[in-house]
């Protein structure tokens, strides 16, 4: 491999690296060279820059900024060297879906440095129009916001890696997320659910009771192990969650360094029942040790000790509500119902937020704004209303 320097005047030099020629389809040879214009104080500094440039070109990671196609950067560089190291499995699955469905098709013919703010503004305008969903409907504000996060990350990394000078997403406003009012069960429906649970196995009874009382996320409740139940303190230690993706299957996600990691005080009877379930699972493990998953005692597991898959809970819940003629809302609605009941019982918002494992109390306020408003109205009427009653004269 040969390297050369071409003086351009005014302290500028062109660095040239000759690579092996490539074969064209017609059998002729094509010259293959990489060039870079630099500014140096003299020939000696230019020589050093050439040596460094040759090393960069020889590296397997070398990217020529002016020729990088957007799609190649996304999947060969950003995805492999950044996204997979920074995002959880479920987030990666969602991001990949949006990339392949809308983002890459929109920008696949662009080089990375060709994409300008105006292109992105137009892209987000198109996303907000009817017909973007497979069924012909409109995308939700939350889905559009996910597209914004993906593209912002891609171009932020490209700037940090000095492949482009400016981030074209800087001029694109973050979409406003319109929070939908969450679906919850009424107190009468809750009573019916708990009444009908008596006809289910103890595993499903405790899973629903635990989810409702602790306002658990689905992945958190199926991730509970016997060691997480502290009978002495009457506490459940939320330390992990179960995720399930097409590429990686079932995985245990450590909740370390997140607000999701928390300790929840629970009713004494529920704690006692969960400990008994744990003892039963240990006995089950001893009897079927040859097929049991080593080292763990998941409270809500299958016959081999593996934790329930999230979709298994979803399927069971749909069958349960249908069988007992209960209005069906997604299993996550049990968590929402727990939160709104706490609001109705005048539990402090910060306590509710901590119990839910929200990263910030603002998340709680945004998610349950309607319920909080209704509780505020009731508090105003119950506390102060009688002060302004006028007696008939």
For each residue, the residues with C-beta under 8 A, 3 or more apart:
1: 17 18 19 20 54 58
2: 17 18
3: 15 16 17 18 50 51 53 54
4: 15 16 18 50
5: 13 14 15 16 43 46 47 50
6: 13 14 16
7: 12 13
8: 12 13 14 37
9: 12
10:
11: 39 40 41
12: 7 8 9 37 38 39 40
13: 5 6 7 8 37 38 39 40 46 49
14: 5 6 8 35 36 37
15: 3 4 5 35 36 37 38 46 49 50 53
16: 3 4 5 6 33 34 35
17: 1 2 3 33 34 35 50 53 54 57
18: 1 2 3 4 31 32 33
19: 1 32 33 34 57
20: 1 32
21: 29 30 31 32
22: 29 30 32
23: 27 28 29 30
24: 27 28 29 30
25:
26:
27: 23 24
28: 23 24
29: 21 22 23 24
30: 21 22 23 24
31: 18 21
32: 18 19 20 21 22
33: 16 17 18 19
34: 16 17 19 53 57 64
35: 14 15 16 17
36: 14 15 53
37: 8 12 13 14 15
38: 12 13 15 46 49
39: 11 12 13
40: 11 12 13 43 45 46 49
41: 11 45
42: 45 46
43: 5 40 46 47
44: 47 48
45: 40 41 42 48 49
46: 5 13 15 38 40 42 43 49 50
47: 5 43 44 50 51
48: 44 45 51 52
49: 13 15 38 40 45 46 52 53
50: 3 4 5 15 17 46 47 53 54
51: 3 47 48 54 55
52: 48 49 55 56
53: 3 15 17 34 36 49 50 56 57
54: 1 3 17 50 51 57 58
55: 51 52 58 59
56: 52 53 59 62
57: 17 19 34 53 54 62
58: 1 54 55 62
59: 55 56 62
60:
61:
62: 56 57 58 59
63: 68 73 77 163
64: 34 67 68
65: 68 112 113 162 163 164
66: 111 113
67: 64 111
68: 63 64 65 72 73 111 112 113 163
69: 72 73 108 110 111 112
70: 73 74 104 107 108 110 111 112 114 115
71: 74 75 104 107 108
72: 68 69 75 76 77
73: 63 68 69 70 76 77 78 112 154 158 163
74: 70 71 77 78 79 99 103 104 154
75: 71 72 78 79 80
76: 72 73 79 80
77: 63 72 73 74 80 81 82 161
78: 73 74 75 81 82 83 153 154 157 158
79: 74 75 76 82 83 84
80: 75 76 77 83 84
81: 77 78 84 85
82: 77 78 79 85 86 153 157
83: 78 79 80 86 87 92 95 153
84: 79 80 81 87 92
85: 81 82
86: 82 83
87: 83 84 91 92 95
88: 91 92 243 253
89: 92 93 243 245 247 248 251 253
90: 93 94 243 245
91: 87 88 94 95
92: 83 84 87 88 89 95 96 245
93: 89 90 96 97 245 246 247
94: 90 91 97 98 146
95: 83 87 91 92 98 99 146 150
96: 92 93 99 100
97: 93 94 100 101
98: 94 95 101 102 103 143 146 147 150
99: 74 95 96 102 103 104 150
100: 96 97 103 104
101: 97 98 105
102: 98 99 105 106 127 132 147
103: 74 98 99 100 106 107 147 150 151
104: 70 71 74 99 100 107 108
105: 101 102 108
106: 102 103 123 126
107: 70 71 103 104 110 115 119 123
108: 69 70 71 104 105
109:
110: 69 70 107 114 115 119
111: 66 67 68 69 70 114 115
112: 65 68 69 70 73 115 158 163 164
113: 65 66 68 163 164
114: 70 110 111
115: 70 107 110 111 112 119 120 155 168
116: 119 120 168
117: 120 121 168 169 170 171 172
118: 121 122
119: 107 110 115 116 122 123 168
120: 115 116 117 123 124 151 168 169 171 172
121: 117 118 124 125 171 172
122: 118 119 125 126
123: 106 107 119 120 126 127
124: 120 121 127 128 144 147 148 172 175
125: 121 122 128 129
126: 106 122 123 129 132
127: 102 123 124 132 139 144 147
128: 124 125 132 138 139 144 175
129: 125 126 132 138
130: 136 137 138
131: 136 137 138
132: 102 126 127 128 129 137 138 139
133: 136 137 138 139
134:
135:
136: 130 131 133
137: 130 131 132 133
138: 128 129 130 131 132 133
139: 127 128 132 133 143 144
140: 143 144 178
141: 144 145 175 176 177 178
142: 145 146 177
143: 98 139 140 146 147
144: 124 127 128 139 140 141 147 148 175
145: 141 142 148 149 174 175 177
146: 94 95 98 142 143 149 150
147: 98 102 103 124 127 143 144 150 151
148: 124 144 145 151 152 169 172 174 175
149: 145 146 152 153
150: 95 98 99 103 146 147 153 154
151: 103 120 147 148 154 155 169 172
152: 148 149 155 156 167 169 172
153: 78 82 83 149 150 156 157
154: 73 74 78 150 151 157 158
155: 115 151 152 158 159 164 167 168 169
156: 152 153 159 160 167 169
157: 78 82 153 154 160 161
158: 73 78 112 154 155 161 163 164 167
159: 155 156 162 163 164 165 166 167
160: 156 157
161: 77 157 158
162: 65 159
163: 63 65 68 73 112 113 158 159
164: 65 112 113 155 158 159 167 168
165: 159
166: 159 170
167: 152 155 156 158 159 164 170
168: 115 116 117 119 120 155 164 171 172
169: 117 120 148 151 152 155 156 172
170: 117 166 167
171: 117 120 121 168
172: 117 120 121 124 148 151 152 168 169
173:
174: 145 148
175: 124 128 141 144 145 148
176: 141
177: 141 142 145
178: 140 141
179: 366 367 369
180:
181: 370
182: 333 336 340 367 368
183: 329 330 333 336
184: 329 333 336 337 340 371
185: 189 190 193 327 329 333 334 337
186: 189 190
187: 190 191 341
188: 191 192
189: 185 186 192 193 326 327
190: 185 186 187 193 194 212 337 341
191: 187 188 194 195
192: 188 189 195 196 324 326
193: 185 189 190 196 197 208 326
194: 190 191 197 198 208 209
195: 191 192 198
196: 192 193 199 200 320 324 326
197: 193 194 200 204 205 208 209
198: 194 195 205
199: 196
200: 196 197 204 205 320
201: 204 205
202: 205 206 273 277
203: 206 207 277 300
204: 197 200 201 207 208 316 320
205: 197 198 200 201 202 208 209
206: 202 203 209 210 270 273 274 277 299 300
207: 203 204 210 211 221 222 300 313
208: 193 194 197 204 205 211 212 334
209: 194 197 205 206 212 213 270 273
210: 206 207 213 214 216 221 224 236 266 270 274
211: 207 208 214 215 216 218 221 331 334 335 338
212: 190 208 209 215 334 337 338
213: 209 210 266 267 270 338
214: 210 211 221 236 238 264 266 338 355
215: 211 212 335 338 339 342 355 356
216: 210 211 220 221 238 335
217: 220 221 241 260 332 335 357
218: 211 221 222 310 313 314 331 332
219: 222 223 241 242 243 253 310
220: 216 217 223 224 238 240 241 255 260 357
221: 207 210 211 214 216 217 218 224 300
222: 207 218 219 242 298 300 307 308 309 310 313
223: 219 220 239 240 241 242 252 253 298 307
224: 210 220 221 228 229 236 238 274 298 299 300
225: 228 240 296 297 298 299
226: 229 275 278 279 281 282 297 299
227: 297
228: 224 225 236 237 238 239
229: 224 226 236 237 271 274 275 278 299
230: 233 234 235 236 237 271
231: 234 271 272 275
232:
233: 230 265
234: 230 231 265 266 267 268 271
235: 230 263 264 265 266 271
236: 210 214 224 228 229 230 263 264 266 271 274
237: 228 229 230 263
238: 214 216 220 224 228 255 260 261 262 263 264 357
239: 223 228 254 255 256 261
240: 220 223 225 252 253 254 255
241: 217 219 220 223 252 253 255 260
242: 219 222 223 250 251 252 253 307 308 309 310
243: 88 89 90 219 250 251 253 310
244: 249 250 251 309 310 311
245: 89 90 92 93 248 249 251
246: 93
247: 89 93
248: 89 245 251
249: 244 245
250: 242 243 244 306 307 309
251: 89 242 243 244 245 248
252: 223 240 241 242 307
253: 88 89 219 223 240 241 242 243
254: 239 240
255: 220 238 239 240 241 258 260 261
256: 239 261
257: 261
258: 255 261 357 359
259: 262 357 358 359 360
260: 217 220 238 241 255 357
261: 238 239 255 256 257 258 357
262: 238 259 354 355 357
263: 235 236 237 238
264: 214 235 236 238 355
265: 233 234 235
266: 210 213 214 234 235 236 270 271
267: 213 234 270 271
268: 234 271 272
269: 272 273
270: 206 209 210 213 266 267 273 274
271: 229 230 231 234 235 236 266 267 268 274 275
272: 231 268 269 275 276
273: 202 206 209 269 270 276 277
274: 206 210 224 229 236 270 271 277 278 299
275: 226 229 231 271 272 278 279
276: 272 273 279 280
277: 202 203 206 273 274 280 281 299
278: 226 229 274 275 281 282 297 299
279: 226 275 276 282 283
280: 276 277 283 284
281: 226 277 278 284 285 297 298 299 301 305
282: 226 278 279 285 286 297
283: 279 280 286 287
284: 280 281 287 288 292 303 305
285: 281 282 288 289 292 297 305
286: 282 283 289
287: 283 284
288: 284 285 291 292 303 304
289: 285 286 292
290:
291: 288 303 304 305
292: 284 285 288 289 304 305
293: 296 298 301 304 305 306
294:
295:
296: 225 293 305
297: 225 226 227 278 281 282 285 301 305
298: 222 223 224 225 281 293 301 305 306 307 308
299: 206 224 225 226 229 274 277 278 281
300: 203 206 207 221 222 224 307 308
301: 281 293 297 298 304 305 306 307 308
302: 305 306 308
303: 284 288 291
304: 288 291 292 293 301
305: 281 284 285 291 292 293 296 297 298 301 302
306: 250 293 298 301 302
307: 222 223 242 250 252 298 300 301
308: 222 242 298 300 301 302 312 313
309: 222 242 244 250 312 313
310: 218 219 222 242 243 244 313 314
311: 244 314 315
312: 308 309 315 316
313: 207 218 222 308 309 310 316 317 331
314: 218 310 311 317 318 330 331
315: 311 312 318 319
316: 204 312 313 319 320
317: 313 314 320 321 330 331
318: 314 315 321 322 328
319: 315 316 322 323
320: 196 200 204 316 317 323 324 326
321: 317 318 324 326 327 328
322: 318 319 325 328
323: 319 320
324: 192 196 320 321
325: 322
326: 189 192 193 196 320 321
327: 185 189 321
328: 318 321 322
329: 183 184 185 333
330: 183 314 317 333
331: 211 218 313 314 317 334
332: 217 218 335 336
333: 182 183 184 185 329 330 336 337
334: 185 208 211 212 331 337 338
335: 211 215 216 217 332 338 339 356
336: 182 183 184 332 333 339 340 368
337: 184 185 190 212 333 334 340 341
338: 211 212 213 214 215 334 335 341 342
339: 215 335 336 342 343 352 356 364 367 368 371
340: 182 184 336 337 343 344 368 371
341: 187 190 337 338 344 345
342: 215 338 339 345 347 351 352 355
343: 339 340 346 347 349 352 368 371 372 375
344: 340 341 371 374 375
345: 341 342
346: 343 375 379
347: 342 343 351 352
348: 351 352
349: 343 352 353 361 364 365 372
350: 353 354 361
351: 342 347 348 354 355
352: 339 342 343 347 348 349 355 356 364 368
353: 349 350 356 358 360 361 363 364
354: 262 350 351 357 358
355: 214 215 262 264 342 351 352
356: 215 335 339 352 353 364
357: 217 220 238 258 259 260 261 262 354
358: 259 353 354 361 363 364 367
359: 258 259 363
360: 259 353 363 364
361: 349 350 353 358 364 365
362: 365 366
363: 353 358 359 360 366 367
364: 339 349 352 353 356 358 360 361 367 368
365: 349 361 362 368 369 372
366: 179 362 363 369
367: 179 182 339 358 363 364
368: 182 336 339 340 343 352 364 365 371 372
369: 179 365 366 372 373
370: 181 373 374
371: 184 339 340 343 344 368 374 375
372: 343 349 365 368 369 375 376
373: 369 370 376 377
374: 344 370 371 377 378
375: 343 344 346 371 372 378 379
376: 372 373 379 380
377: 373 374 380 381
378: 374 375 381 382
379: 346 375 376 382 383
380: 376 377 383 384 385
381: 377 378 384 385
382: 378 379 385
383: 379 380
384: 380 381 387 388
385: 380 381 382 388 389
386: 389
387: 384
388: 384 385
389: 385 386
390:
391:
392:
393:
